[in-house]
């Protein structure tokens, strides 16, 4: 019976470590900003959230909520859970801003 809890804890730990790893590396992120293609070392928020670059807002939102529930410091006792949670929030915010800008809307 304790195995399910252990597996859940292992998954949460792995997710924290993966988010921290992805967010600490500079990744060439070819997304458009202000309708100009830039090639600079930025965090690829789509990769961090594990969604395709052309993903719909609803898909990104679902993935963000899934990660947020797993990474929230009240639910995840890993020492770096709060950092991973904040990184996930930045990923959601950045992805949403980019999508709205590319569609001519405002956040």
N, CA, C and O atoms as a printed pandas DataFrame, in Angstrom:
     atom_number atom_name residue_name chain_id  residue_number  x_coord  y_coord  z_coord
0              1         N          UNK        A               1    0.811   -1.184    0.000
1              2        CA          UNK        A               1    0.000    0.000    0.000
2              3         C          UNK        A               1    0.864    1.261    0.000
3              4         O          UNK        A               1    0.462    2.278   -0.566
4              5         N          UNK        A               2    2.020    1.215    0.612
5              6        CA          UNK        A               2    2.926    2.346    0.643
6              7         C          UNK        A               2    3.589    2.611   -0.702
7              8         O          UNK        A               2    4.133    3.694   -0.915
8              9         N          UNK        A               3    3.555    1.641   -1.615
9             10        CA          UNK        A               3    4.208    1.799   -2.912
10            11         C          UNK        A               3    3.579    2.899   -3.759
11            12         O          UNK        A               3    4.290    3.626   -4.453
12            13         N          UNK        A               4    2.270    3.027   -3.711
13            14        CA          UNK        A               4    1.627    4.068   -4.504
14            15         C          UNK        A               4    2.087    5.439   -4.029
15            16         O          UNK        A               4    2.382    6.312   -4.845
16            17         N          UNK        A               5    2.150    5.634   -2.729
17            18        CA          UNK        A               5    2.640    6.892   -2.179
18            19         C          UNK        A               5    4.084    7.149   -2.552
19            20         O          UNK        A               5    4.464    8.279   -2.859
20            21         N          UNK        A               6    4.892    6.095   -2.523
21            22        CA          UNK        A               6    6.303    6.222   -2.900
22            23         C          UNK        A               6    6.434    6.571   -4.378
23            24         O          UNK        A               6    7.253    7.415   -4.743
24            25         N          UNK        A               7    5.635    5.929   -5.235
25            26        CA          UNK        A               7    5.683    6.209   -6.668
26            27         C          UNK        A               7    5.261    7.650   -6.944
27            28         O          UNK        A               7    5.852    8.320   -7.790
28            29         N          UNK        A               8    4.238    8.127   -6.230
29            30        CA          UNK        A               8    3.779    9.501   -6.396
30            31         C          UNK        A               8    4.867   10.474   -5.974
31            32         O          UNK        A               8    5.099   11.471   -6.657
32            33         N          UNK        A               9    5.540   10.201   -4.858
33            34        CA          UNK        A               9    6.626   11.049   -4.380
34            35         C          UNK        A               9    7.779   11.040   -5.375
35            36         O          UNK        A               9    8.363   12.087   -5.651
36            37         N          UNK        A              10    8.114    9.872   -5.916
37            38        CA          UNK        A              10    9.181    9.784   -6.911
38            39         C          UNK        A              10    8.831   10.592   -8.153
39            40         O          UNK        A              10    9.692   11.273   -8.709
40            41         N          UNK        A              11    7.567   10.525   -8.599
41            42        CA          UNK        A              11    7.135   11.284   -9.768
42            43         C          UNK        A              11    7.267   12.781   -9.499
43            44         O          UNK        A              11    7.777   13.518  -10.343
44            45         N          UNK        A              12    6.817   13.232   -8.340
45            46        CA          UNK        A              12    6.889   14.648   -7.992
46            47         C          UNK        A              12    8.338   15.122   -7.911
47            48         O          UNK        A              12    8.664   16.210   -8.387
48            49         N          UNK        A              13    9.204   14.313   -7.314
49            50        CA          UNK        A              13   10.622   14.656   -7.230
50            51         C          UNK        A              13   11.224   14.753   -8.625
51            52         O          UNK        A              13   11.956   15.696   -8.924
52            53         N          UNK        A              14   10.919   13.787   -9.476
53            54        CA          UNK        A              14   11.441   13.789  -10.840
54            55         C          UNK        A              14   10.955   15.015  -11.610
55            56         O          UNK        A              14   11.719   15.621  -12.360
56            57         N          UNK        A              15    9.685   15.380  -11.426
57            58        CA          UNK        A              15    9.136   16.547  -12.102
58            59         C          UNK        A              15    9.837   17.823  -11.645
59            60         O          UNK        A              15   10.171   18.673  -12.471
60            61         N          UNK        A              16   10.060   17.965  -10.358
61            62        CA          UNK        A              16   10.781   19.144   -9.835
62            63         C          UNK        A              16   12.164   19.217  -10.454
63            64         O          UNK        A              16   12.565   20.272  -10.948
64            65         N          UNK        A              17   12.894   18.123  -10.436
65            66        CA          UNK        A              17   14.255   18.117  -10.970
66            67         C          UNK        A              17   14.280   18.414  -12.461
67            68         O          UNK        A              17   15.179   19.103  -12.944
68            69         N          UNK        A              18   13.309   17.905  -13.183
69            70        CA          UNK        A              18   13.253   18.152  -14.630
70            71         C          UNK        A              18   12.946   19.624  -14.922
71            72         O          UNK        A              18   13.579   20.228  -15.788
72            73         N          UNK        A              19   11.987   20.198  -14.210
73            74        CA          UNK        A              19   11.635   21.609  -14.416
74            75         C          UNK        A              19   12.825   22.500  -14.079
75            76         O          UNK        A              19   13.133   23.430  -14.824
76            77         N          UNK        A              20   13.488   22.225  -12.975
77            78        CA          UNK        A              20   14.664   23.009  -12.582
78            79         C          UNK        A              20   15.753   22.881  -13.645
79            80         O          UNK        A              20   16.396   23.871  -13.992
80            81         N          UNK        A              21   15.961   21.684  -14.158
81            82        CA          UNK        A              21   16.987   21.450  -15.165
82            83         C          UNK        A              21   16.680   22.206  -16.459
83            84         O          UNK        A              21   17.554   22.877  -17.009
84            85         N          UNK        A              22   15.458   22.101  -16.940
85            86        CA          UNK        A              22   15.081   22.763  -18.191
86            87         C          UNK        A              22   15.165   24.276  -18.038
87            88         O          UNK        A              22   15.626   24.970  -18.944
88            89         N          UNK        A              23   14.722   24.784  -16.898
89            90        CA          UNK        A              23   14.699   26.236  -16.724
90            91         C          UNK        A              23   16.078   26.831  -16.480
91            92         O          UNK        A              23   16.261   28.036  -16.649
92            93         N          UNK        A              24   17.045   26.022  -16.090
93            94        CA          UNK        A              24   18.372   26.559  -15.815
94            95         C          UNK        A              24   19.283   26.516  -17.038
95            96         O          UNK        A              24   20.373   27.089  -17.021
96            97         N          UNK        A              25   18.846   25.846  -18.086
97            98        CA          UNK        A              25   19.632   25.788  -19.315
98            99         C          UNK        A              25   19.151   26.849  -20.285
99           100         O          UNK        A              25   17.949   27.090  -20.400
100          101         N          UNK        A              26   20.066   27.474  -20.974
101          102        CA          UNK        A              26   19.692   28.383  -22.046
102          103         C          UNK        A              26   19.381   27.544  -23.269
103          104         O          UNK        A              26   20.167   26.687  -23.673
104          105         N          UNK        A              27   18.249   27.799  -23.838
105          106        CA          UNK        A              27   17.804   27.034  -25.002
106          107         C          UNK        A              27   17.516   28.023  -26.115
107          108         O          UNK        A              27   16.867   29.045  -25.890
108          109         N          UNK        A              28   17.987   27.729  -27.300
109          110        CA          UNK        A              28   17.651   28.584  -28.428
110          111         C          UNK        A              28   16.155   28.460  -28.660
111          112         O          UNK        A              28   15.659   27.394  -29.024
112          113         N          UNK        A              29   15.457   29.534  -28.452
113          114        CA          UNK        A              29   14.007   29.546  -28.511
114          115         C          UNK        A              29   13.582   30.389  -29.708
115          116         O          UNK        A              29   13.664   31.615  -29.645
116          117         N          UNK        A              30   13.131   29.772  -30.794
117          118        CA          UNK        A              30   12.857   30.518  -32.016
118          119         C          UNK        A              30   11.471   31.161  -32.065
119          120         O          UNK        A              30   11.030   31.539  -33.151
120          121         N          UNK        A              31   10.776   31.300  -30.959
121          122        CA          UNK        A              31    9.440   31.873  -30.979
122          123         C          UNK        A              31    9.481   33.340  -31.371
123          124         O          UNK        A              31   10.482   34.029  -31.173
124          125         N          UNK        A              32    8.396   33.789  -31.916
125          126        CA          UNK        A              32    8.309   35.183  -32.340
126          127         C          UNK        A              32    7.896   36.047  -31.161
127          128         O          UNK        A              32    7.027   35.682  -30.369
128          129         N          UNK        A              33    8.533   37.190  -31.067
129          130        CA          UNK        A              33    8.167   38.188  -30.073
130          131         C          UNK        A              33    7.964   39.487  -30.833
131          132         O          UNK        A              33    8.827   39.908  -31.604
132          133         N          UNK        A              34    6.842   40.108  -30.617
133          134        CA          UNK        A              34    6.488   41.336  -31.337
134          135         C          UNK        A              34    6.599   41.107  -32.844
135          136         O          UNK        A              34    7.022   41.987  -33.594
136          137         N          UNK        A              35    6.212   39.910  -33.266
137          138        CA          UNK        A              35    6.170   39.523  -34.681
138          139         C          UNK        A              35    7.536   39.546  -35.354
139          140         O          UNK        A              35    7.610   39.661  -36.577
140          141         N          UNK        A              36    8.605   39.441  -34.597
141          142        CA          UNK        A              36    9.959   39.350  -35.145
142          143         C          UNK        A              36   10.568   38.066  -34.627
143          144         O          UNK        A              36   10.455   37.746  -33.443
144          145         N          UNK        A              37   11.204   37.341  -35.506
145          146        CA          UNK        A              37   11.890   36.125  -35.074
146          147         C          UNK        A              37   13.213   36.504  -34.432
147          148         O          UNK        A              37   14.006   37.253  -35.003
148          149         N          UNK        A              38   13.438   35.979  -33.245
149          150        CA          UNK        A              38   14.696   36.245  -32.563
150          151         C          UNK        A              38   15.361   34.919  -32.224
151          152         O          UNK        A              38   14.689   33.924  -31.954
152          153         N          UNK        A              39   16.637   34.919  -32.240
153          154        CA          UNK        A              39   17.408   33.741  -31.832
154          155         C          UNK        A              39   18.289   34.169  -30.677
155          156         O          UNK        A              39   19.392   34.679  -30.875
156          157         N          UNK        A              40   17.799   33.960  -29.487
157          158        CA          UNK        A              40   18.577   34.315  -28.309
158          159         C          UNK        A              40   18.388   33.216  -27.268
159          160         O          UNK        A              40   17.415   32.465  -27.326
160          161         N          UNK        A              41   19.304   33.124  -26.331
161          162        CA          UNK        A              41   19.195   32.071  -25.321
162          163         C          UNK        A              41   18.071   32.376  -24.325
163          164         O          UNK        A              41   18.262   33.121  -23.365
164          165         N          UNK        A              42   16.913   31.795  -24.569
165          166        CA          UNK        A              42   15.757   31.950  -23.703
166          167         C          UNK        A              42   15.288   30.574  -23.251
167          168         O          UNK        A              42   15.659   29.559  -23.842
168          169         N          UNK        A              43   14.491   30.545  -22.227
169          170        CA          UNK        A              43   13.892   29.290  -21.807
170          171         C          UNK        A              43   12.760   28.967  -22.779
171          172         O          UNK        A              43   11.931   29.828  -23.074
172          173         N          UNK        A              44   12.724   27.767  -23.263
173          174        CA          UNK        A              44   11.639   27.328  -24.136
174          175         C          UNK        A              44   10.486   26.870  -23.241
175          176         O          UNK        A              44   10.468   25.731  -22.773
176          177         N          UNK        A              45    9.531   27.764  -23.011
177          178        CA          UNK        A              45    8.433   27.491  -22.091
178          179         C          UNK        A              45    7.561   26.353  -22.581
179          180         O          UNK        A              45    6.972   25.640  -21.768
180          181         N          UNK        A              46    7.464   26.166  -23.877
181          182        CA          UNK        A              46    6.673   25.060  -24.413
182          183         C          UNK        A              46    7.313   23.728  -24.039
183          184         O          UNK        A              46    6.629   22.775  -23.669
184          185         N          UNK        A              47    8.622   23.683  -24.142
185          186        CA          UNK        A              47    9.337   22.462  -23.751
186          187         C          UNK        A              47    9.185   22.214  -22.252
187          188         O          UNK        A              47    8.980   21.081  -21.817
188          189         N          UNK        A              48    9.287   23.277  -21.479
189          190        CA          UNK        A              48    9.152   23.150  -20.037
190          191         C          UNK        A              48    7.775   22.599  -19.663
191          192         O          UNK        A              48    7.663   21.751  -18.778
192          193         N          UNK        A              49    6.734   23.078  -20.334
193          194        CA          UNK        A              49    5.376   22.613  -20.049
194          195         C          UNK        A              49    5.004   21.327  -20.793
195          196         O          UNK        A              49    3.903   20.798  -20.634
196          197         N          UNK        A              50    5.939   20.838  -21.604
197          198        CA          UNK        A              50    5.737   19.602  -22.369
198          199         C          UNK        A              50    4.533   19.688  -23.311
199          200         O          UNK        A              50    3.689   18.793  -23.347
200          201         N          UNK        A              51    4.474   20.779  -24.066
201          202        CA          UNK        A              51    3.430   20.937  -25.075
202          203         C          UNK        A              51    4.084   21.322  -26.396
203          204         O          UNK        A              51    5.212   21.812  -26.424
204          205         N          UNK        A              52    3.368   21.096  -27.479
205          206        CA          UNK        A              52    3.853   21.478  -28.794
206          207         C          UNK        A              52    3.806   22.997  -28.933
207          208         O          UNK        A              52    3.010   23.658  -28.265
208          209         N          UNK        A              53    4.648   23.547  -29.790
209          210        CA          UNK        A              53    4.697   24.992  -29.974
210          211         C          UNK        A              53    3.404   25.544  -30.562
211          212         O          UNK        A              53    3.080   26.714  -30.354
212          213         N          UNK        A              54    2.675   24.731  -31.280
213          214        CA          UNK        A              54    1.418   25.194  -31.866
214          215         C          UNK        A              54    0.204   24.765  -31.032
215          216         O          UNK        A              54   -0.924   24.766  -31.524
216          217         N          UNK        A              55    0.444   24.403  -29.780
217          218        CA          UNK        A              55   -0.632   23.945  -28.897
218          219         C          UNK        A              55   -1.639   25.057  -28.636
219          220         O          UNK        A              55   -1.288   26.233  -28.540
220          221         N          UNK        A              56   -2.886   24.655  -28.524
221          222        CA          UNK        A              56   -3.975   25.568  -28.225
222          223         C          UNK        A              56   -3.877   26.030  -26.763
223          224         O          UNK        A              56   -3.268   25.355  -25.933
224          225         N          UNK        A              57   -4.469   27.157  -26.464
225          226        CA          UNK        A              57   -4.444   27.703  -25.106
226          227         C          UNK        A              57   -5.013   26.702  -24.109
227          228         O          UNK        A              57   -4.500   26.584  -22.996
228          229         N          UNK        A              58   -6.064   25.979  -24.487
229          230        CA          UNK        A              58   -6.674   25.016  -23.566
230          231         C          UNK        A              58   -5.724   23.872  -23.211
231          232         O          UNK        A              58   -5.705   23.409  -22.071
232          233         N          UNK        A              59   -4.946   23.421  -24.175
233          234        CA          UNK        A              59   -3.974   22.353  -23.921
234          235         C          UNK        A              59   -2.879   22.857  -22.975
235          236         O          UNK        A              59   -2.494   22.165  -22.033
236          237         N          UNK        A              60   -2.389   24.058  -23.235
237          238        CA          UNK        A              60   -1.363   24.634  -22.369
238          239         C          UNK        A              60   -1.919   24.837  -20.962
239          240         O          UNK        A              60   -1.238   24.555  -19.976
240          241         N          UNK        A              61   -3.147   25.321  -20.870
241          242        CA          UNK        A              61   -3.781   25.547  -19.561
242          243         C          UNK        A              61   -3.912   24.238  -18.782
243          244         O          UNK        A              61   -3.615   24.195  -17.588
244          245         N          UNK        A              62   -4.356   23.170  -19.454
245          246        CA          UNK        A              62   -4.499   21.870  -18.778
246          247         C          UNK        A              62   -3.153   21.354  -18.279
247          248         O          UNK        A              62   -3.047   20.848  -17.163
248          249         N          UNK        A              63   -2.133   21.488  -19.114
249          250        CA          UNK        A              63   -0.802   21.016  -18.715
250          251         C          UNK        A              63   -0.275   21.846  -17.546
251          252         O          UNK        A              63    0.320   21.303  -16.616
252          253         N          UNK        A              64   -0.493   23.161  -17.593
253          254        CA          UNK        A              64   -0.073   24.025  -16.484
254          255         C          UNK        A              64   -0.770   23.601  -15.194
255          256         O          UNK        A              64   -0.118   23.465  -14.159
256          257         N          UNK        A              65   -2.068   23.392  -15.240
257          258        CA          UNK        A              65   -2.805   23.001  -14.030
258          259         C          UNK        A              65   -2.318   21.656  -13.500
259          260         O          UNK        A              65   -2.193   21.464  -12.291
260          261         N          UNK        A              66   -2.048   20.735  -14.409
261          262        CA          UNK        A              66   -1.536   19.422  -13.999
262          263         C          UNK        A              66   -0.203   19.581  -13.256
263          264         O          UNK        A              66   -0.015   19.007  -12.183
264          265         N          UNK        A              67    0.709   20.353  -13.825
265          266        CA          UNK        A              67    2.004   20.564  -13.192
266          267         C          UNK        A              67    1.866   21.360  -11.899
267          268         O          UNK        A              67    2.517   21.047  -10.902
268          269         N          UNK        A              68    1.019   22.387  -11.911
269          270        CA          UNK        A              68    0.854   23.224  -10.723
270          271         C          UNK        A              68    0.385   22.387   -9.533
271          272         O          UNK        A              68    0.848   22.589   -8.411
272          273         N          UNK        A              69   -0.521   21.458   -9.773
273          274        CA          UNK        A              69   -0.991   20.592   -8.691
274          275         C          UNK        A              69    0.125   19.697   -8.162
275          276         O          UNK        A              69    0.190   19.428   -6.962
276          277         N          UNK        A              70    0.996   19.238   -9.046
277          278        CA          UNK        A              70    2.093   18.363   -8.638
278          279         C          UNK        A              70    3.243   19.130   -7.993
279          280         O          UNK        A              70    3.954   18.587   -7.146
280          281         N          UNK        A              71    3.429   20.382   -8.386
281          282        CA          UNK        A              71    4.590   21.152   -7.932
282          283         C          UNK        A              71    4.311   22.079   -6.762
283          284         O          UNK        A              71    5.249   22.573   -6.137
284          285         N          UNK        A              72    3.049   22.325   -6.453
285          286        CA          UNK        A              72    2.738   23.282   -5.392
286          287         C          UNK        A              72    3.427   22.863   -4.094
287          288         O          UNK        A              72    3.350   21.699   -3.702
288          289         N          UNK        A              73    4.093   23.795   -3.431
289          290        CA          UNK        A              73    4.842   23.468   -2.212
290          291         C          UNK        A              73    4.002   22.817   -1.107
291          292         O          UNK        A              73    4.544   22.090   -0.275
292          293         N          UNK        A              74    2.704   23.065   -1.086
293          294        CA          UNK        A              74    1.846   22.399   -0.100
294          295         C          UNK        A              74    1.637   20.929   -0.428
295          296         O          UNK        A              74    1.329   20.132    0.459
296          297         N          UNK        A              75    1.803   20.560   -1.701
297          298        CA          UNK        A              75    1.600   19.181   -2.151
298          299         C          UNK        A              75    2.906   18.439   -2.402
299          300         O          UNK        A              75    2.928   17.209   -2.443
300          301         N          UNK        A              76    3.989   19.182   -2.568
301          302        CA          UNK        A              76    5.277   18.594   -2.922
302          303         C          UNK        A              76    6.318   19.088   -1.908
303          304         O          UNK        A              76    6.580   20.286   -1.804
304          305         N          UNK        A              77    6.888   18.170   -1.186
305          306        CA          UNK        A              77    7.816   18.527   -0.102
306          307         C          UNK        A              77    9.278   18.598   -0.539
307          308         O          UNK        A              77   10.163   18.749    0.304
308          309         N          UNK        A              78    9.542   18.493   -1.826
309          310        CA          UNK        A              78   10.916   18.605   -2.322
310          311         C          UNK        A              78   11.439   20.004   -2.001
311          312         O          UNK        A              78   10.694   20.976   -2.124
312          313         N          UNK        A              79   12.707   20.129   -1.592
313          314        CA          UNK        A              79   13.256   21.439   -1.223
314          315         C          UNK        A              79   13.173   22.495   -2.338
315          316         O          UNK        A              79   13.126   23.691   -2.051
316          317         N          UNK        A              80   13.156   22.068   -3.586
317          318        CA          UNK        A              80   13.103   23.021   -4.691
318          319         C          UNK        A              80   11.721   23.088   -5.345
319          320         O          UNK        A              80   11.581   23.625   -6.443
320          321         N          UNK        A              81   10.712   22.552   -4.683
321          322        CA          UNK        A              81    9.355   22.538   -5.249
322          323         C          UNK        A              81    8.840   23.956   -5.503
323          324         O          UNK        A              81    8.193   24.207   -6.520
324          325         N          UNK        A              82    9.120   24.870   -4.594
325          326        CA          UNK        A              82    8.620   26.240   -4.781
326          327         C          UNK        A              82    9.253   26.900   -6.005
327          328         O          UNK        A              82    8.579   27.617   -6.746
328          329         N          UNK        A              83   10.531   26.661   -6.214
329          330        CA          UNK        A              83   11.212   27.215   -7.390
330          331         C          UNK        A              83   10.601   26.630   -8.657
331          332         O          UNK        A              83   10.325   27.361   -9.608
332          333         N          UNK        A              84   10.389   25.324   -8.675
333          334        CA          UNK        A              84    9.786   24.685   -9.837
334          335         C          UNK        A              84    8.367   25.193  -10.065
335          336         O          UNK        A              84    7.958   25.401  -11.207
336          337         N          UNK        A              85    7.616   25.393   -8.988
337          338        CA          UNK        A              85    6.253   25.906   -9.087
338          339         C          UNK        A              85    6.254   27.309   -9.692
339          340         O          UNK        A              85    5.457   27.594  -10.586
340          341         N          UNK        A              86    7.132   28.180   -9.221
341          342        CA          UNK        A              86    7.223   29.541   -9.754
342          343         C          UNK        A              86    7.660   29.522  -11.228
343          344         O          UNK        A              86    7.193   30.331  -12.030
344          345         N          UNK        A              87    8.541   28.609  -11.568
345          346        CA          UNK        A              87    8.982   28.473  -12.957
346          347         C          UNK        A              87    7.818   28.047  -13.836
347          348         O          UNK        A              87    7.662   28.547  -14.950
348          349         N          UNK        A              88    7.010   27.134  -13.344
349          350        CA          UNK        A              88    5.825   26.678  -14.075
350          351         C          UNK        A              88    4.862   27.845  -14.299
351          352         O          UNK        A              88    4.287   27.976  -15.379
352          353         N          UNK        A              89    4.687   28.680  -13.297
353          354        CA          UNK        A              89    3.822   29.854  -13.423
354          355         C          UNK        A              89    4.363   30.797  -14.505
355          356         O          UNK        A              89    3.596   31.314  -15.318
356          357         N          UNK        A              90    5.682   31.020  -14.513
357          358        CA          UNK        A              90    6.283   31.871  -15.544
358          359         C          UNK        A              90    6.093   31.272  -16.929
359          360         O          UNK        A              90    5.863   31.995  -17.899
360          361         N          UNK        A              91    6.189   29.951  -17.019
361          362        CA          UNK        A              91    5.973   29.276  -18.299
362          363         C          UNK        A              91    4.566   29.483  -18.817
363          364         O          UNK        A              91    4.361   29.758  -19.999
364          365         N          UNK        A              92    3.600   29.350  -17.927
365          366        CA          UNK        A              92    2.200   29.571  -18.308
366          367         C          UNK        A              92    2.002   31.020  -18.750
367          368         O          UNK        A              92    1.403   31.275  -19.795
368          369         N          UNK        A              93    2.495   31.952  -17.972
369          370        CA          UNK        A              93    2.327   33.364  -18.265
370          371         C          UNK        A              93    2.993   33.739  -19.593
371          372         O          UNK        A              93    2.401   34.450  -20.405
372          373         N          UNK        A              94    4.209   33.270  -19.812
373          374        CA          UNK        A              94    4.942   33.573  -21.040
374          375         C          UNK        A              94    4.275   32.955  -22.255
375          376         O          UNK        A              94    4.181   33.593  -23.304
376          377         N          UNK        A              95    3.815   31.731  -22.125
377          378        CA          UNK        A              95    3.148   31.056  -23.236
378          379         C          UNK        A              95    1.855   31.764  -23.593
379          380         O          UNK        A              95    1.554   31.966  -24.769
380          381         N          UNK        A              96    1.092   32.138  -22.580
381          382        CA          UNK        A              96   -0.174   32.819  -22.813
382          383         C          UNK        A              96    0.060   34.176  -23.470
383          384         O          UNK        A              96   -0.635   34.535  -24.420
384          385         N          UNK        A              97    1.030   34.923  -22.971
385          386        CA          UNK        A              97    1.340   36.228  -23.550
386          387         C          UNK        A              97    1.737   36.079  -25.010
387          388         O          UNK        A              97    1.266   36.835  -25.859
388          389         N          UNK        A              98    2.588   35.122  -25.307
389          390        CA          UNK        A              98    3.023   34.903  -26.693
390          391         C          UNK        A              98    1.839   34.554  -27.591
391          392         O          UNK        A              98    1.706   35.093  -28.689
392          393         N          UNK        A              99    0.984   33.653  -27.122
393          394        CA          UNK        A              99   -0.171   33.262  -27.933
394          395         C          UNK        A              99   -1.090   34.430  -28.212
395          396         O          UNK        A              99   -1.556   34.606  -29.338
396          397         N          UNK        A             100   -1.349   35.223  -27.203
397          398        CA          UNK        A             100   -2.233   36.372  -27.397
398          399         C          UNK        A             100   -1.618   37.406  -28.313
399          400         O          UNK        A             100   -2.316   37.984  -29.146
400          401         N          UNK        A             101   -0.307   37.655  -28.176
401          402        CA          UNK        A             101    0.370   38.608  -29.062
402          403         C          UNK        A             101    0.353   38.114  -30.508
403          404         O          UNK        A             101    0.140   38.897  -31.434
404          405         N          UNK        A             102    0.574   36.835  -30.694
405          406        CA          UNK        A             102    0.629   36.299  -32.062
406          407         C          UNK        A             102   -0.732   36.299  -32.727
407          408         O          UNK        A             102   -0.822   36.252  -33.954
408          409         N          UNK        A             103   -1.796   36.351  -31.933
409          410        CA          UNK        A             103   -3.156   36.385  -32.480
410          411         C          UNK        A             103   -3.721   37.797  -32.509
411          412         O          UNK        A             103   -4.877   37.995  -32.883
412          413         N          UNK        A             104   -2.915   38.782  -32.118
413          414        CA          UNK        A             104   -3.342   40.159  -32.157
414          415         C          UNK        A             104   -4.235   40.567  -30.995
415          416         O          UNK        A             104   -4.917   41.589  -31.073
416          417         N          UNK        A             105   -4.243   39.782  -29.916
417          418        CA          UNK        A             105   -5.034   40.115  -28.732
418          419         C          UNK        A             105   -4.111   40.680  -27.675
419          420         O          UNK        A             105   -2.895   40.707  -27.859
420          421         N          UNK        A             106   -4.674   41.129  -26.575
421          422        CA          UNK        A             106   -3.851   41.578  -25.457
422          423         C          UNK        A             106   -4.193   40.756  -24.228
423          424         O          UNK        A             106   -5.334   40.318  -24.082
424          425         N          UNK        A             107   -3.217   40.531  -23.327
425          426        CA          UNK        A             107   -3.467   39.699  -22.145
426          427         C          UNK        A             107   -4.455   40.299  -21.186
427          428         O          UNK        A             107   -4.754   39.700  -20.152
